[in-house]
Amino acid sequence: MAVKRRHLMPFGAQLLDDGRVRFRLWAPGADKVELSLLGLDPEEHLPMTPEDEGWFGIITEHGSSAYYYQYCINEAVYVPDPASRYQPETVHGASQIVDPNDWDWQDQDWQGRPWEEVVLYEMHIGTFTAEGTFAAARQQFDYLAELGVTALQLMPIADFPGTRNWGYDGVLPFAPATAYGTPNDLKDFIQTAHARGLMVFLDMVYNHFGPEGNYLNQYAPAFFTDRHQTPWGDAVNFDGPGSTWVRNFFVHNALYWLEEYHVDGLRFDSVHAIFDDSDPARPPLFEYLAQEVRHAHGYDRHIHLVLENDNNAAHYLRPTPAKQHNSHYNAQWNDDIHHVLHVLLTGETSGYYQDYAEHTLEHLARCLTEGFAYQGEISSHRDCRPRGEPSADLPPTAFVAFLQNHDQIGNRAFAERLSALCSPKALRAATAIILLAPSIPLLFMGQEWGASTPFPYFVDFTAELSEKVIQGRLREFARFPDFNDSLNIPLPNQIGSFLSAKLDWHELEQPSHRQWLDYHRHLLDLRRQHIQPRLSGMAGGQAEYRLLSERALTVSWRLVDDSQLELIANLGDESVTIDSPSTGEVIFRTDTAMADLQPPYTLPPWSVVWLLAEG
């Protein structure tokens, strides 16, 4: 039986049950707002009624699904609806009325999957396939399910200026990017994913709007504040006058994607660049957002909330007895484990990698046993400021671990993937650690077959704005030596940078790439069989480690069924002799490492052994 899904919100265009349409715009900086309804001939302007707190509204019998409309501010400037559900042309043009009830959902039995089953696969829709659309990406769902991933992490899909963008320059957060398809194309993508047992996560950018196509300052300047500064300028106003409606705009945005599009999870980008110094009587933004989401959806299906937060703020990941589960997040992307493994594999120690140049293996051990490497220690990269909060009490599943993602590839001057920076043997060892450790693993698209295509940063801006972007990136990454070679760096605005990022699926026809794919499939199958069933309800503080040398260690975890998972790894170029015995059954080993398990034994360079002892 088909079901309908619609999120009701206090702004935007809403089709009412009696056939009329209600339009509402928060425009406290405007004296007059008119609705420009483009579905009529000639175009008709309808005055909107001023309401309290800067709102303008109108209910009209004119208009229906598929009509185009704009708002005319002070009889001078035409703007799209900031809550537009679809922009059929550009972010500068007219919005389109969308009736959510036009789509018949067929996944009424889908309740998502538990968090411990999550294996994330980050993809950029525009470069995942040659076509770069939702419809084309949908054709690869069988491949992804057979790979062993369970959740598709889409880079931001909010509509952006031009035809190509990483997604972090979105300006209309309720509208799927026109470059990728229609709202119904996205709904079909999600519904088809659910039919294959795949969850869908969206990447949410609440820390800024893109530099082109954002008209909020012209009629709602209270959306921003100069009390806080971000890398993109004035911060979004989450704590000053007018912030109640700003907060509600973004909370409704999260609820909209969860309800109207039935997505399974949300990842919140750069939370450290979001500021909220509200009165203590009002919950901070991200506590409030989690409460609203959990209250609305915490009882009928699995909903997962994930943070990216350079501050390593562990308190967001920790449910408190008073608030139970209502205000916490499932996990945070753990940059620490990426950075320390990158240093071990490549030897690079510039930029933010400098924080992991010393005591490197201890940093890795701490990531594997306690989550964050930095839990309040001084960060040299961050001007010798303390970074992080204690996290040893959190379970391993509170952390998303990865070797590659869009940032860590694209923030390199030449956007090389890790497979171009280290030996295959080293990469195999690190991959086995990430995919079999109890933390939640993430793969970046193409990583599973050792894709050779780079993933440079790309945009489609005007020439003047593009030059500012280039100069800004050179300043941001000045501490990375490769950015000093600015004449040869791929330029973000060039079409070639975008085209070079498109995956070359023909590489799978080559034996070397097939071997990498088979390796990832095998590891994820082992995870599904041996690790995943033992993670649900796992507590923190159940892991310990021992350093065997400067580049070798052993780590053990006590799992929920009282079994013990053990990792023995040599992440160096020299063999290591180990005298202590190990218990349990070998579930994975690289090459012939520790074939007999009788001490003393030799651990070859870049080798990994995983053992499991039943409780």
Secondary structure by P-SEA (a helix, b strand, c coil): cbbbbbbbcccccccccccbbbbbbbcccccbbbbbccccccbbbbbbbbbccbbbbbbcccccccbbbbbbccccccccccccccccccccbbbbbbccccccccccccccccccccbbbbbccccccccccaaaaaaaaaaaaaacccbbbbccccccccccccccccccccccccccccaaaaaaaaaaaaaacbbbbbbbbcccccccccccccccccccccccccccccccccccccaaaaaaaaaaaaaaaaccccccbbbbccccccccccccccccaaaaaaaaaaaaccccbbbbbbbbccccccccccccccccccccccccccaaaaaaaaaaacccccccccccccaaaaaaaaaacccccccccccccccccbbbccccccccccbbbbcccaaaaaaccccccccccccaaaaaaaaaaaaccccbbbbcccccccccccccccccccaaaaaaaaaaaaaaacccccccccccccccccaaaaaaacccccccccaaaaaaaaaaaaaaaaaaccccccccccccccbbbbbcccccbbbbbbccccbbbbbbbbcccbbbbbcccccccccccccccccccccccccccbbbbbbbbcc
